[in-house]
Amino acid sequence: CDGVCPYMAYEAICKMNADGMVEAMAKQEFTDDEIIQNYRKAAAKGLLKVMSKMGISTLQSYKGAQVFEAVGLADEVVDRCFTGTTTRIQGSDFEAIYRDLERFHEDAFPPHTTEESILVRSDGQFHYRDGGEAHLNTPGTMVNLQVAARTNSREAYKEFARLTNEQNQKVTLRGQLKFKFDPSKAIPLDEVEPASEIVKRFATGAMSLGSISQEAHETLAVAMNSLGGRSNTGEGGEDPKRFLDNRRSSIKQVASGRFGVTSHYLANSDQIQIKMAQGAKPGEGGELPGFKVSEYIAENRHTTPGVGLISPPPHHDIYSIEDLAQLIHDLKKAQPTGEVSVKLVSEVGVGVVAAGVAKALSDHITISGHDGGTGAAAWTGVKGCGLPWELGLAETQQTLVLNGLRDRVKVQTDGQLKTGRDVAIACLLGAEEFGFATAPLVTMGCIMMRKCHLNTCPVGIATQDEELRRKFTGQPEHVINYFFLLAEEVREIMAKLGYRKMEDMIGQTQHLEVNRKGQHYKSRGLDLSPLLTPASELNPSAGIRNLTTQYHGLDIAIDNKLIAAAKDALENKKPVVISEKIENTDRTLGTMLSYEVSKRYGAEGLPDDTITLNLEGKGGQSFGFTLAKGITANVIGDANDYTGKGLSGGKIAVFPKPEVLEDGFVAEEHVVVGNVCLYGATSGKAFFRGKAGERFCVRNSGALAVVEGVGDHGCEYMTGGVMVCLGETGRNFAAGMSGGLAYVYDPEGKFPARCNMGLVGLESIDSEAEKEEIFGYIQEHVTATGSSLGAKMLENWDANYKNFVKVYPHDYKRVVEERARAAAEAA
């Protein structure tokens, strides 16, 4: 439709205004016209937020797009009311909906009016209310889980599992299923593989350091390392001190390259997870308020203390399956002995996406369900988005088997997995690994206050407040006890089904059927046959679980030659110079060499210029990805997209061949490096004689870059470092930029119209120190690249420096000034 008139909302807010409720809350008076206008503005912002999450930029594209799926509605409802909408499992018909309407009407107009019935009862949509909306996490389940975890009590765990499974029947698809046990195939429990093997398939969720406290983050890591399972860093980086002991997280999440992603970080992983989206709020990035960005958090994220961090979805660097394949290749070279995983959201069509991800050579795929997620999510991100993992997992398993791809990858699922029954059903639907987040937090003391974003968690889990962190009482043993109790429940189910090893149980959906007993009137119409179709029937000759590994071509990478030539530098720190011809097929050059440096020398790397690479030709995609400190890479020619992505202390210079310049080639008028260069760079230097493409220095958090012109969206979401542009920029410069500095040469005054002023201000260069600092940056650029443009600027510096515009993020400026005042007062 072209317009909506929310007349009921208008009437409701006008009545609230007439009753004085708006004035009481806002502490000021409003006319009806004003509150209606404010409502419309808020609704419009909500619409823009949804469009943003879906990656849709115009209202025309959004209108009629039907970017949603109906879950639990019968065909008769969908065909009449939501014509053309995807619906896979049937559900409530008009009769069931009418019964709900009757109940709502009775709540609004009770037959017998009492003092209590005058008030509208909270139905507990977002917080648990006794007698309200059903939730998986109830006081009873949480108490029993904490008792079980802290005392290792099987009785308490069984009560927890019983209560949770009862709730499952009310709120999840797996709650509508039951096992088909055949007593004749059951085996003795002692013939089933031990719990110590089963727990190795468990992983904790991607909860970042910053969203939760250091103590909670480390407790999870110690617990999972003790089990032989895996903990996940989340997208907030990790303290390098933890790499050396039992606090190291095996899974390092990169979320394309958000915060703290360095060569050293990636080298110290067993699995690197690309967070394409988050199951509980797909299309929506995380956000860490400035008051949670402490000195420690900022250090690990390579950002500024006190400055809030925005983590949008990766729309701006993953446009296609080819881009994702490139990132997988990059990360595989950054940790050649580990796995690369891609985290996908349960949604209609995820099976096709997963097939593409498998073809893109991912080793591992996670299907994330809509349940769970962050307690800091906005309400619009909690309700009405994402799908149950049961739907996504079943579709992924069936599609991968149908296309003969399932045996190449491991599949994990997550989303409010809590009991052995949950794990067994996930295994039968096709998962071989299982992710947990809420339950482990509850074992450590979480009481579901849902105040994670406010930094006021009373049990010291989701806070950076030092006083509140002292209240944290969780121990690794609590998490370990829970997982072993859960694994024992899995063993009992395996014995009844007749399986000795969990790997033999993967994808065996014939052991599941719909449980018709005691179904709710809205569940009776569900058709779960799409979930229960055995994948093996779709392609009998294909494997239904992981049986082999992907071939990444690491043995033929040019880095093997570079590593051999740099042997003396790697082993003895002796400077070496290596000259090579390169082609654009030499992708991710220097990354495996950087891995060798990081494994030997950690984050400190080698002394500057220990390894110098003089390379002639065309740099392939992701040239110098996570280039480590001590490596200098000079490209005499040009380079492709993603050059210097994740730069980790190394130096990169790209400049045209001398003979090309002699023929009249004007470098500053031509593009010498592609799009998305220096994405997520954390340290190091890059000098480009010529222009760069779009999205230059996106997410830069510490590198110095000098370039002679950039395309659109330069310095987007930059959080640190310095960028000096000696030429023109494209539009939307500095969108989301919260830290670092950019200096743009703008003699004609065109730049202000091209800059996104949402988070930044523009200033002139007014201090002698800053003038000399920029002079030094350009001088380095001239030395590294022979830039004639830079040399001309320096010849008349006293006049030219005045043409530079300083791009200064507001929050960053505030923190810098606060620190300066504090230092002055201390002195």
VEXDO-974345 format. One record per residue (C-alpha): x negated, y negated, z. Coordinates in steps of 0.5 Angstrom, whole numbers, plus 500, padded with zeros to 3 digits. Each point is the difference from the previous one (the first is absolute). Last residue first. Layout:
N
XYZ
...
// end
This chain:
827
400463574
506504502
504495498
497499493
500507499
507500501
502495496
496503494
504506501
506497500
498496494
498507496
507503502
504494498
496500493
501508499
508499502
500494494
496504495
495495497
499499492
494495499
501496494
493499496
500493496
496497505
494505500
499498493
497493501
495501505
499507497
497497493
495505498
504505504
506500496
496501494
496506503
507503501
502500493
494502498
501507504
493504500
504505503
497501507
496494501
506496497
504503505
496499506
499493498
508500500
500502507
495496503
503494497
507502503
496500507
497493499
506497499
503504506
495497504
500493498
507500501
506497496
502505495
507499498
506503503
506504498
505504505
502507500
505505502
506498495
496496496
499504494
495497496
501499492
503493501
494498505
495502494
501495495
496494503
496500493
493501504
503506504
494504502
503505505
498502507
503506503
500501508
501506504
507502504
507500499
501500492
507503499
500496493
493497499
501498493
507501497
498498493
493501496
494497502
495495497
492500500
495500505
504505505
496501507
503505504
498501508
502506504
506501504
508502500
501499493
508502499
499498492
493497499
502499493
507501498
499498492
494500496
493498503
494495498
493500500
499505506
496499507
502506505
498500507
503506504
504500506
507502500
502500493
507503500
501497492
493497498
502500493
507501498
500499493
494500495
493498502
496494496
493499498
493501504
503505506
496500506
502505506
498500507
501505506
505501505
507502501
503501493
507502500
501498492
493497498
503500492
507501499
500499493
494501495
493497500
496496495
506495497
498495496
499492500
495500505
496505496
499495494
497505495
496496495
495505497
495499505
505502505
502507497
492501500
499499507
506505502
506498504
500499507
503505506
497499507
501505506
498500507
501505505
503499507
506504499
504498494
507503500
501499493
494497497
502501493
508502500
501499493
494500495
493498499
496496495
493499497
493500504
503503507
496499506
501505506
497498507
500506505
498499507
507499503
505505497
504499494
507502502
502500492
494498496
503500493
508502502
501501492
494501496
494495499
498498493
493500498
494499503
498502507
495498505
501503506
496498506
499504506
497497506
503493498
502498507
498505506
504507500
507501503
502497507
507503499
497507501
492502498
500507497
508501499
501493497
494500495
502507497
507497500
497494496
497505495
507503499
503493499
495497495
504501494
507501501
501501493
495502495
505500494
498493499
493501498
494499503
492500498
496501506
494496504
499502507
495496505
498503506
498497507
498505505
505502506
497506501
505505498
505496497
495496496
496506498
506504498
502494495
499503494
504507502
506495503
500496493
500507496
506503504
503493500
501501492
506505502
500507497
500504506
506495503
504502494
506500505
503507499
506502505
500505505
503507500
506504503
504495503
507503501
506502495
495503494
503500493
502506497
507500502
502493498
507498502
501506504
494499504
503493502
505503504
506496500
502498507
500493500
504499494
505505503
501495506
507498498
503496505
508500501
500502507
495495503
505494501
505505504
494502504
498507499
501505506
498506496
499499493
492501501
498499493
494506498
493500500
495507499
501499493
496494500
493503500
496494498
495502505
501506505
493504497
496494502
503500507
497507501
503506504
507499497
506505501
505494501
501502508
493500500
499493497
506497504
496502506
493497498
503494498
503499507
492502502
498494496
505495503
497502507
493499497
501494497
503497507
495503504
495496496
503494500
500500508
493502500
498494496
502496506
505494500
501496506
500493497
501494505
493497499
502499493
506495503
495496504
495500494
506497495
498504493
507503500
504506497
497506505
499496507
507503504
503493500
500499493
500492500
496499493
506497497
500504494
500507504
506498504
504506498
501502507
499507498
497503506
493502498
496503505
495504497
505506498
504495497
495498495
499507498
507500499
501494496
494501495
500507497
497503493
501507498
495504495
502506495
507497498
504504495
508500502
498506505
494496503
505494501
505505503
495503505
497493502
507498502
501506504
494500503
502493503
499493499
499498493
503492500
498499493
494503497
498505494
494503497
498503493
493503498
499500493
497504494
505506501
506495499
498498493
504505496
505495497
506504504
496501506
498493501
508498498
503505505
495498506
501492499
507501499
501504507
495495503
504494498
506503502
498503507
496493501
507497501
500493496
497493500
504494502
507498502
498499508
493499503
497495495
506495500
500501508
493497499
494505502
496500506
502506503
496503494
502506496
505506502
505502495
500498493
495506498
493500498
498505494
492501501
496502494
493503500
495502495
501494496
498501493
504495496
504506497
502502507
502492501
504501494
504506502
501496507
503495496
505505496
502503507
501493503
506499495
505499505
496497507
496503505
494495500
493502498
493500504
495502495
494504503
493501498
496505503
493500502
493503498
499494495
502494505
499494496
500504493
507503502
502493502
499497493
503505496
506500505
500492498
499502493
506505500
504494503
499495495
502506495
506501503
502493499
500493504
496502506
496493501
506495502
505505501
497502506
505499505
499494504
495500507
500493503
495498505
501495506
494496502
498500507
494503499
497500493
500506495
495505499
505505502
496503505
497494503
507497500
503505504
494499505
501493500
507500501
505500495
507502504
501493501
499498492
506505499
499506496
504501494
501507496
502500493
507502497
502504494
502506504
502498507
500507504
496504494
495495500
497498493
494502495
495501506
494503497
497505505
493502501
499507503
494503504
497493501
494496502
498498493
506496499
498496506
493499498
502498493
504495503
508499501
501496506
507497498
504501494
497504494
505504496
504502507
493502502
502506505
494504503
502507503
495503504
500495506
494500504
501500507
496506501
493497499
496496495
505497496
503497506
495494500
502498493
507497503
505502495
504497495
507497500
504504495
501506504
495503503
503507500
499506504
498507498
501507502
494504503
504500507
494496504
499496494
508498500
500499508
494495499
503496494
506499504
497498506
496495496
506497497
503499507
494497503
499495495
507498500
505501494
502495495
493498500
497506499
505503494
505505501
499505494
503506503
497506504
498506496
502508501
498505496
494502505
506501505
501507496
494503501
499499508
507502500
498507498
502504494
506504501
499508502
500498507
508498499
502507498
503500493
507498497
502503493
505505502
503494505
501496494
501493502
503495495
498493503
505495501
501493497
505494501
494497505
495500494
505495497
499495506
505497505
505504504
496507499
494497502
503497507
501507502
493502497
497495504
504502507
498507499
492498498
500496506
503506505
495505497
494495501
502499507
500508501
494500497
497495505
493498498
500495506
499493496
503503493
506503503
502495505
499494494
504505495
505501505
501492502
500498493
505505498
505498505
499493499
502501493
496500494
503503494
506495500
507500500
504494500
504498506
502504506
494498504
497495496
493501497
497493497
501499492
507502498
502501508
508499499
500493504
507500503
504494497
503497507
507499501
500508501
497499507
505495503
505505498
505500494
504507498
501502493
493497498
499495495
493499498
498507502
506503497
499497493
493503501
502507501
505499494
495498496
496506501
505505499
501496493
493501498
501508502
506500495
497496495
495505499
493501504
495504498
497502493
492502500
497497493
503493499
497495495
505494499
503500493
507497503
499498507
507499502
504505496
495505498
496499507
507502504
502506496
493502499
500501508
495496504
494502504
495496498
501495494
494498496
497493499
497496495
507499497
497495494
507497499
497493502
493500502
497499494
504494499
498498507
493499498
493503503
502507502
494504503
506504505
497497506
500493497
507501498
502502507
497494503
503495495
507503502
498499507
498493498
506498497
504503506
496495504
502494496
507502499
501501508
496493501
505497495
506503504
497497506
500493497
507501497
503502507
497494503
494501505
498498507
494501504
497505505
500506495
503505504
505496504
501496493
502506496
504504506
504493500
507504499
501496494
493502497
501507501
507499497
496497494
495506500
505505499
504496495
494499496
498508501
507502498
500496494
494503497
501497493
495504495
498497493
498503493
502507501
// end
